[in-house]
């Protein structure tokens, strides 16, 4: 993990207020970033199961994609979301910590194509996935 990448990631995480609301964190291991969403009662949408709120899951996936882009493209400003498709594969259980990893499928001069998967106890059993396109912008 380079110091510049870690600083870039921390800057991104502290810049977005909703990330602080979620309690989202991230760890870098080399060039791979893992986003972490600790279990918290305020993230529950269905108290009967209990399960994470769908909006929380979608935001967690999108913020994971943007965080990975901020590390991979440090000289650019924060990308803008063009479109995302979220696949809710199974309930995200409310009492468990959630994890996500973003795969930058294609990073061009203007557009990035990103795939994100989120899991809880078993990485081979994701509970949600995101496919998205993001507009990359030049330096400030």
C-alpha positions in Angstrom: 0.0 0.0 0.0 1.5 3.3 -1.0 1.1 6.3 1.3 -0.3 8.4 -1.5 -3.1 5.8 -2.2 -3.9 5.6 1.5 -4.1 9.4 1.8 -6.3 9.6 -1.3 -8.6 7.0 0.1 -8.8 8.7 3.5 -9.5 12.1 1.8 -12.4 10.5 -0.2 -13.9 8.8 2.9 -13.8 12.1 4.9 -15.2 14.2 2.0 -18.6 12.4 1.7 -20.9 13.0 4.6 -23.1 10.0 3.8 -20.1 7.7 4.2 -19.7 9.0 7.7 -23.5 8.4 8.3 -23.1 4.8 7.1 -20.0 4.3 9.2 -18.2 2.9 6.1 -14.5 2.2 6.3 -12.0 0.9 3.9 -8.7 -1.0 3.9 -6.0 -1.1 1.3 -3.9 -4.2 0.6 -1.6 -3.3 -2.3 -3.9 -2.0 -5.0 -7.0 -3.8 -3.7 -9.4 -1.9 -1.6 -12.0 -3.6 0.6 -14.9 -1.5 1.8 -16.3 -2.3 5.3 -19.8 -1.6 6.5 -20.0 -2.4 10.3 -23.3 -3.6 11.6 -25.4 -0.8 13.1 -29.1 -0.6 14.1 -29.7 2.6 12.1 -28.9 0.7 8.9 -31.8 -1.8 9.3 -34.7 -1.5 6.9 -36.7 -4.6 7.7 -36.7 -5.2 11.5 -38.5 -8.5 11.2 -35.6 -10.3 9.4 -33.6 -8.0 10.3 -32.1 -6.9 7.0 -30.2 -3.9 5.7 -32.2 -1.2 4.0 -32.0 -1.4 0.2 -30.9 2.2 0.0 -28.0 1.6 2.4 -26.9 -1.4 0.3 -27.1 0.7 -2.9 -25.2 3.6 -1.4 -22.5 1.2 0.1 -21.9 -0.3 -3.3 -21.8 3.1 -5.1 -19.5 4.6 -2.5 -17.2 1.5 -2.9 -17.0 2.1 -6.6 -16.2 5.8 -6.1 -13.6 5.0 -3.4 -11.8 2.6 -5.7 -11.8 5.1 -8.5 -10.4 7.8 -6.2 -7.5 5.5 -5.4 -6.9 4.3 -9.0 -7.2 7.8 -10.5 -5.7 10.1 -7.9 -5.1 13.1 -10.2 -8.8 13.4 -11.2 -11.6 15.1 -9.4 -14.4 13.0 -7.9 -16.2 11.0 -10.7 -19.9 11.6 -11.4 -22.3 8.7 -11.5 -23.8 8.2 -14.9 -25.8 5.1 -14.2 -25.9 2.1 -11.8 -27.7 -1.2 -11.8 -28.0 -2.8 -8.5 -28.7 -6.5 -8.2 -30.2 -7.5 -4.8 -29.4 -11.2 -4.6 -30.4 -12.0 -1.0 -31.1 -10.0 2.1 -28.1 -8.3 3.7 -28.5 -9.4 7.3 -28.5 -6.5 9.7 -26.4 -8.0 12.5 -23.4 -8.8 10.4 -20.5 -6.7 9.0 -20.7 -6.3 5.2 -17.7 -6.1 2.9 -17.4 -5.0 -0.8 -14.8 -4.9 -3.5 -14.8 -3.0 -6.7 -13.4 -4.3 -10.0 -12.5 -1.5 -12.4 -13.5 -3.3 -15.7 -12.5 -0.4 -18.0 -11.1 3.0 -17.1 -11.0 5.2 -20.2 -10.2 8.8 -20.6 -13.8 9.9 -19.9 -15.8 6.9 -18.7 -15.1 4.1 -16.1 -17.0 0.8 -16.1 -17.1 -0.7 -12.5 -18.5 -3.9 -11.0 -18.9 -4.2 -7.2 -19.8 -7.2 -5.1 -20.8 -7.2 -1.5 -20.8 -10.1 0.9 -21.0 -10.8 4.6 -19.7 -14.1 5.9 -18.6 -15.8 2.7 -17.1 -13.9 -0.2 -18.4 -16.6 -2.6 -22.0 -15.7 -1.6 -22.6 -12.1 -2.5 -25.8 -10.5 -1.3 -25.7 -7.6 -3.7 -23.8 -6.4 -6.8 -23.5 -3.2 -8.7 -22.6 -2.5 -12.4 -22.1 1.2 -13.1 -20.6 3.8 -15.4 -18.9 6.9 -14.0 -17.9 10.1 -15.7 -14.2 10.8 -15.1 -13.2 14.4 -15.0 -9.8 16.0 -15.3 -7.6 17.6 -12.7 -9.0 20.5 -10.5 
